Every structure is written in C-alpha cells, then in structure tokens.
C-alpha cells in the first residue's frame, strides 16, 4: 500500500482538470495534492500536482516493481526512491522539489507547503 488513502492531500477520485482548477484557486506557491494518474497504469499509479509561480505541474509517481518503491518523474540514474507515496510527500515538505518546465526548459524548486482539498 502506498500509504495514501487516509491522507488529507490525497484526492482519490479527482481528475487532472479538477486538480489543476483547485490549485489555481489556491494560488499559493507550494500548494499540492496527489491524485490517481489518468492512465491507470500500475507502474505509474499516482500524480503529484504542484502549484508554483502561477503554473501547475503534474509530476508522475512511478512504482518500481523490482524494489517495491516509488519515485518521481521519468527514471534517472541516482534518483531518490521511497517506500511509500507518503514518504515522498514528507521528504518534499522538508526539502525542495525540482520542477522542470519542459516547454520553456526552465527549472524551479519549491517545497510542498499547502495541502489543497478538492471540494
């Protein structure tokens, strides 16, 4: 179990647009929630949605079958791996998360600060 179901930041039945709308309404850098990924792929079960600098980032959370762990974004060497999705959130509440804007090829970073609830 990814440790998400009892968490305030987990928006179980939320789709991408609903999540993005909620984050735009919050309008606070570091606002976030986690939703189920649209693709329903067991290797990418969740998406971390983060608001920063008037933009919303949808970051895939991958499940690594071989180690039963989770990681963010595309696979890269030396990536951080976590035993649960809750650990990813706890880690990035303390340490900054790098946000990559693939359209403008820019990098930003923010901590996960404000839980957004989808009404």
Secondary structure, 3 states (H helix, E strand, C coil): CCCCCCCCCEECCCCHHHHHHHHHHHCCCCEEEEEEEEEEECCEEEEEEEEECCEEEEEEEEEECCCCEEEECCCCCCCCCECCHHHHHHHHHHCCEEEEECCCCEEEEECCCEECCCC
